[in-house]
Structures are given as C-alpha cells and as structure tokens.
C-alpha cells in the first residue's frame, strides 16, 4: 500500500478505524470519573502503524472530540484530553510506523503512552477538572495502568501478528 498519498481506500480505512475507536471507547469500556478501562487504543495504534504519527494524532484528536459531542456520558469536552489523545496517536506512530512490529516495540509504545499520557497528562487534567490533589487520584490510576498495560501489549501484539488483518491493511 502506498502510504504517501491519500486515496479513497486510505480515507475509508482511517474513517472506519475512527468509527471503531469511538464505539470501543464510548460503548465497550468501563468508565468512572477517574478511570476508564477500554480498548479504544487499538484502532488508533493501527492508524499509527499504517499512516504515521501525525495522521494518527489528528485522527485520535478528532475521534475524542466527536465521541464527546455525539455520545456524552460522564464527561464534558475538555481540550486537555483531546491533546492527550493526539499525543497518544503520535507516540504509537513514532514507535511503530515503518518499523519492525516486535514485541519490544509494542511494549515500548504501550509503556510510553501509559506513563506520559495516562499517568502524566490525564492525571493532571483530572486534578484540574475534579479539583482534587493528584496524590488522591494517582494510586487508582497507577493500579489501572499496571493491570491494563500487559493486556494492552498482548492485544496490540496479537493484532499485529494477525495475518488476515496484516494482509487487508498492508501492515508490514
């Protein structure tokens, strides 16, 4: 697949993956005010692997905004979380785009997103929104990320090794 141009196929794949991200995040996740357990990262990581960090970042930011506007659950729109979504897509792209899809790279991508975005920025945004000290919400977020990181690594690595998906999307 020629990734340097946007053809109808590329735009369709990105659009479908963005729709899947919204569904997985808004409807197939467990959400509390300080913790969200879900699998919306998978479509963003696939976009990052196929089209690079900037397209993945923009797609993640757009899906964050669209998800909040179309399906507001417990959250209101906050631009900090949109920035976090953008950075998560960029991180996946920087680590996985046009690089070998090894277990080590998958671990690196998941850990970087967990530490920088989930534990760092998102905790900061929650302290602003909830008017609570970081030390109050940080322990629950650490536990969440310690539990989810191995699951996220396994899921993402499994997706990368799936021959049908690799053939359909052109993942190298």
C-alpha positions in Angstrom: 0.0 0.0 0.0 1.4 3.4 -0.9 1.1 5.4 2.3 2.4 8.6 0.9 -0.9 9.6 -0.7 -4.5 9.7 0.4 -6.6 7.7 -1.9 -10.2 6.5 -1.3 -9.0 3.3 0.3 -6.8 5.1 2.8 -9.5 7.6 3.7 -12.0 4.8 4.1 -9.7 2.7 6.4 -9.0 5.7 8.5 -12.7 6.6 8.8 -13.7 3.1 9.7 -10.9 2.8 12.3 -12.0 6.2 13.8 -15.6 5.0 14.0 -14.4 1.8 15.7 -12.4 3.8 18.2 -15.5 5.8 19.1 -17.5 2.6 19.6 -14.8 0.9 21.6 -14.2 3.9 23.8 -17.8 5.1 24.4 -19.8 1.8 24.4 -17.3 -1.1 25.2 -15.5 0.4 28.1 -16.0 0.7 31.8 -15.8 4.3 33.0 -15.6 6.1 36.3 -14.7 9.8 36.9 -11.0 8.9 37.3 -10.5 5.6 35.5 -11.6 4.3 32.0 -10.9 0.7 31.1 -11.3 0.1 27.4 -9.8 -0.9 24.1 -10.1 2.3 22.0 -6.4 2.5 21.7 -6.3 -0.4 19.2 -7.8 1.5 16.2 -5.5 4.5 16.9 -2.5 2.3 17.1 -3.4 0.6 13.8 -3.8 4.1 12.1 -0.4 5.0 13.6 1.2 1.9 12.1 -0.4 2.4 8.7 -0.2 6.2 8.2 2.3 7.6 10.7 2.3 9.6 13.9 0.7 12.9 12.7 -2.2 11.3 10.9 -2.8 9.0 14.0 -2.6 12.0 16.3 -5.1 14.1 14.3 -7.4 11.1 13.9 -7.3 10.4 17.7 -8.0 14.1 18.5 -10.9 14.2 16.1 -12.4 10.9 17.5 -12.0 12.3 21.0 -13.9 15.4 20.1 -16.6 13.6 18.0 -17.1 11.0 20.8 -17.7 13.6 23.4 -20.1 15.6 21.2 -22.0 12.6 19.8 -22.1 10.5 23.0 -21.5 12.5 26.1 -21.5 10.1 29.1 -19.9 11.2 32.3 -17.5 13.7 30.7 -17.7 17.1 29.1 -15.4 18.3 26.5 -12.0 19.3 27.9 -9.3 20.2 25.4 -6.6 18.6 27.6 -8.0 15.2 26.9 -8.0 15.9 23.2 -4.3 16.9 23.4 -3.7 13.6 25.3 -5.5 11.7 22.5 -3.4 13.5 19.9 -0.1 12.7 21.8 -1.1 9.0 22.2 -1.6 8.7 18.5 1.7 10.4 17.9 3.6 8.2 20.3 2.2 5.0 18.7 3.2 6.3 15.3 6.7 7.3 16.4 7.4 3.9 17.8 5.5 1.6 15.3 5.3 3.4 11.9 7.6 1.9 9.3 9.4 -0.1 12.0 9.6 -3.8 12.8 6.5 -4.8 14.7 8.3 -6.6 17.5 7.1 -7.3 21.0 9.7 -4.9 22.3 8.4 -2.1 20.2 4.8 -2.8 21.3 5.8 -2.8 24.9 7.7 0.5 24.5 4.7 2.1 22.8 2.2 0.9 25.4 4.5 1.9 28.3 5.2 5.4 26.8 1.5 6.1 26.4 0.8 4.8 29.9 3.4 6.9 31.6 3.4 10.1 29.5 -0.3 10.3 28.6 -2.3 8.2 31.1 -0.4 8.8 34.3 1.1 12.1 33.4 -1.1 14.4 31.4 -4.5 12.7 32.1 -3.9 12.8 35.8 -3.1 16.4 35.5 -6.3 17.1 33.6 -8.3 15.2 36.2 -6.8 17.2 39.0 -7.9 20.4 37.2 -11.4 19.1 36.4 -12.2 17.4 39.7 -10.4 19.9 41.9 -8.6 17.0 43.7 -4.9 16.7 44.6 -3.0 14.4 42.3 -2.0 12.2 45.2 -5.7 11.4 45.8 -6.4 10.0 42.3 -2.9 8.9 41.3 -2.9 5.5 43.1 -6.0 4.3 41.4 -4.6 5.4 38.0 -1.3 3.6 38.7 -3.2 0.4 39.5 -5.3 0.7 36.4 -2.3 1.2 34.2 -0.3 -1.7 35.8 -3.2 -4.0 35.2 -4.1 -2.8 31.7 -0.5 -2.4 30.3 0.1 -6.2 29.9 -3.4 -6.7 28.5 -2.9 -3.8 26.0 0.5 -5.2 25.0 -1.0 -8.7 24.4 -3.9 -7.3 22.4 -1.8 -5.0 20.3 0.8 -7.6 19.6 -1.9 -10.2 18.7 -3.5 -7.7 16.3 -0.1 -7.1 14.7 0.5 -10.8 14.2 -3.0 -11.5 12.7 -2.3 -12.5 9.1 -5.7 -11.6 7.8 -5.6 -8.1 9.3 -2.0 -7.6 8.0 -3.0 -8.6 4.5 -6.1 -6.5 4.5 -4.4 -3.3 5.8 -0.9 -3.8 4.4 0.8 -3.7 7.8 4.4 -4.7 7.2 
